[in-house]
Amino acid sequence: IEGEFLSLLPDNVALLICGKVRTLLSDAQIQTGQLLSFDDVFDVLSLCRTTSNFTNFEVAELKEAFRTFDADNSGKIDVLEMVG
C-alpha cells in the first residue's frame, strides 16, 4: 500500500480505506491512475457529502433494508414495523 499516511495505519485499516476510496472514485466515474483536477476532487467530495460517505452500493443496500422494514409500503418506517 502506497502513501505516507496509509503506511502509518495497520494493514487491515489501510486496506479498508483504500477500498472505500477506490469505490468512491469509481462511483464518481474516475479511473484509477487518472490525474485529478480540482473539479474531479470537488465531484468526489460532493458525492461523499450527498451520500454521507456511503458508496452507491451501500446506499442501495440501505434502501433495500428500508424496504424490508416498510411492510405497508408507506415510504416511512413505523417503530412497530422495525420490531416486527
N, C-alpha and C positions, 0 to 999 in steps of 0.2 A: 504494500500500500504506500503510495507516494504522498508527499506533502509533509511539511514540518509539523503542522498541527495534528494530523492524524497519527503521526509516529509517536506522539505523546500519550495516546489513548491505548487502552487494552485492545488487542486484535479484534475481539468479538464486537466491541463497541465501534471501532473504526470501520469494520465491515458493514455493520448496520447503517452507519451514517453514509458510507459510500453508496450502498444500495438505495437508500432513500433519495440521495441527491441524484443518482442516475435515473431513478424513476421520475422524479420531479422534472428533470431536464427532458426526458422522453415525453412526458405529458405536455411540456411546453414546445415540443417538436424541435428540440435542439439535439444535434448529433454529438456523440462522444468524440472528443478531439477537436471539435469546432472551436474557433476563437470566438469569444463572446463580446458583442458590442454592448454599449450601455443599454440600448433598447432590449437586447436579449436578457440581460441581467434584470432589467425592470420587469420584463414579461414573466420571468421565473418568480421573482418576488411578488408580483401581483397575483400570480396563480397560487402561491403559498398563502397569501393573505385571504383570498376569496374562498379557499378550501380549508382554512385553519391548519395549514401544513399537512393536510391529508392528500394522498395521491388520488388520482381519478379512480383507481381500482378500490382504494379504501372507502371513498365516498360511495361508490356503487354497492359495496358490501354493507355499509351503514344503512343505505336506503333499503336494501333487501331485508335487513334485520328489522328496520322500522315497519316495513310492510307486513312482516310476520306478526308483529305485535298489534298492528292496526286491524284487528279482527273484523270490524264493521266497515272498513274502507272509508273512514271519515276523513282521513288525512291528519288525524290527531290521535294521540295515544292516551287513553284513559288509564288511570292507575290500575283499575280492575283488569284491563287488557294486558298490562305488563305482568301482573302476578298470576294471570291465568284464570 
